[in-house]
Amino acid sequence: MSGKTIASLDLATVNLSDKQFIRMLPNGTELFRIVLENQGPFKPTGIATAWASEPPSFDAQGYAEGLCAGTGATYFARSRSTAEKEVEDLKGKVIWKITVQRAIELPDLDEVCRAQGISKPYMTETREPLLHQFYGKRIKGLICESRKDENGYTVVIFNDWFPDFPGYVQREKVSPSTTSAGG
């Protein structure tokens, strides 16, 4: 690899529907999401993420179910342990297991980065305007490495371009979290 970073990603040269960049989430794939106890798995948390920041006066209640604060996206982890590492404080939160019922094909950021010579890890605590580049492509979502679990992956669903996502999955509340820190 050339040592390039995610900041050099050039989506203008990438056809995200090219099969070399697509990964299938087959039926039975389990995803996990941790949210406040009084929220469902498709409800926004209203907090800033590695993908986007909200204004200080942001009110998550004003967004439709399924939209993550200001981005039109919802985030899931490929494993429960990755979900727990991604959340800084698990106290007062619940873990949802989302099981894919109809196969979903999504671009894989690992493959896109590999094709452009971008080194891993490409997801860091540095806030790059990454989400907005992909969101504008009107894709259903994206698979990418976890920021906090070096072996983990997350799935980003762009709800505006995949509004029927809840119909592709089954949801189940796994348990309330009882620890106070991710990990």
N, C-alpha and C positions, 0 to 999 in steps of 0.2 A: 504494500500500500504506500501511497505517496505522502501520507501524513496530513492530508487535507482534512478539514473539520466540516461539521454540518453547516456552518455558515457559508461554505462554498457550494452547497447543493444547488444545482441548476435544473429546476423542473421543466424549464422550457425545452430541454433536450431529451426529456423522458416521456415515453408513452406509457402511462400507468396501467393501461389495459393490456399491455404486452404480457403474454403468459410467463415470461421469465421473471416478472415482478410479482406475480399473483401467488398467494398461498390460500389454500382452502381450509376453512374451519368446518370440518364434517359434522354430521349429526352426532350428538353425544358429547361434543366438545364442551368442557366446563370452563366458565369464566367466573370471576369473583369481583364483587364491588362492596366497599365498606362505606356506609353513609350514617348520618344521624339516626337515632332510634325511631324518630317519628317520620322518616322519609322512606319512600320506596326506592328500588334500585335504578329507576329511570328519572329520578328527581334531581335537579341540580343542587350542589352544595353551596354555591354562591361564593366560593373562595377562589383566589388566584391560583393558577396552576403553572407548571413548567411551560405550558403551551400558550397561556394568555393571562393578562392581568385585567382586573376590573377597577372601575373608579371607586374611590372610598365610599361613596354613597350608594353603591350597587345594592339592589334589592332582589334577591333570587326568587322571591315569591312572585315577581312580575313575569317570570319566564314560564313557558309552557313545560309540562312534564316531559322529561327526556332531554332537555337542553342544559348543557353545562354552562355556567356563567359566562355569558357574552360570546360564546364561541360556536354554539350550535353543535356541540359534541358531548358525548358521554364516554367515560373511561372505565375499562374493565381490566383485570389482571388475569393472566393465564393460569395462575395458581393462587391458592389461599395465602400461602406464605409470601408471595410477591405482593399481593394486595395489602397484607399487614405491614410490609416494609415500606410501601408507598405512602401509607397514612402515618402522620407524625404522632397523633394521639388517638388511641383506640377507645378511650374511656367515653361511654355514652353513645357508642356506635354499634351498629349491627352489620353482620356479614351476610350478603346475599350470594347465592349460587345461581348462576344463569346457565342453563343447558341449551345448547343449540339444537333445535328441532328440524330445521331446514338448512342445508349446507349454505355457507356464505363464503364468497370469494372476495378477498381484500388484497390490495397491494401490500407488500412486505418491505418495510423500510431498510431492512438488512440488505436485501437484493438491490434496491435502488442505490444505496450507499456503496455497495461493492462495485456496481457498474460505474460509479463516478469516482472511485478511488478514495472514498472517505473512510478513514480509520475508525475502528471501534475503540472505546465506547463513543458513540455519537450522541447519546442522550446524557446530558450532564445537568448540573444545577444552573448552568448559565442559561438565561432566557433568550433563546433565538426566536425569531418570528416564524417558527416552523409550521405550526398548525395552519396559519393563514395561507401559506403557500399551497398546502394540500387541500384545504377547505375550498379554495377557489377552483379546484379541478372537478368539483361536483362528483366526487367518489363516495361510495357508501361508508368507507372507513379506512383504517390503516392499522397494520400490525407493526409494532416497534419494540425495541429493547426497553427494559425498565430503567428508570433513572437511579433506583436505589437497590436493585437486586441484580448483581452482575450476571446471573444466569436466568433471569426472569424476563418475561415479555408482557406487554400490555396491548390491548385492542382499543382503538379509538373509533367510536361510531359517530359519524356525522349525521345527526338526526334530521337535519333539513333535507339531506339527499337520500336518506334511508328511513323515512317516517314509519314504515311498517316493520321496523326492527323488532319491536315487542312481539309481533306475530310470528317471528322466526325462532323465538326462544321461550323457554319455560323458566319461571323464577321460583326460588324457594329460599326462605329465610333460614340460614344455617344456624346462627346463634348470635347472641349478643357478645360483643368483645368484652373481655374482662381485664385485659392488661392495660397499662396506662401508656405504653410506648410501643411503637412499631418494631417488629423484629422477632 
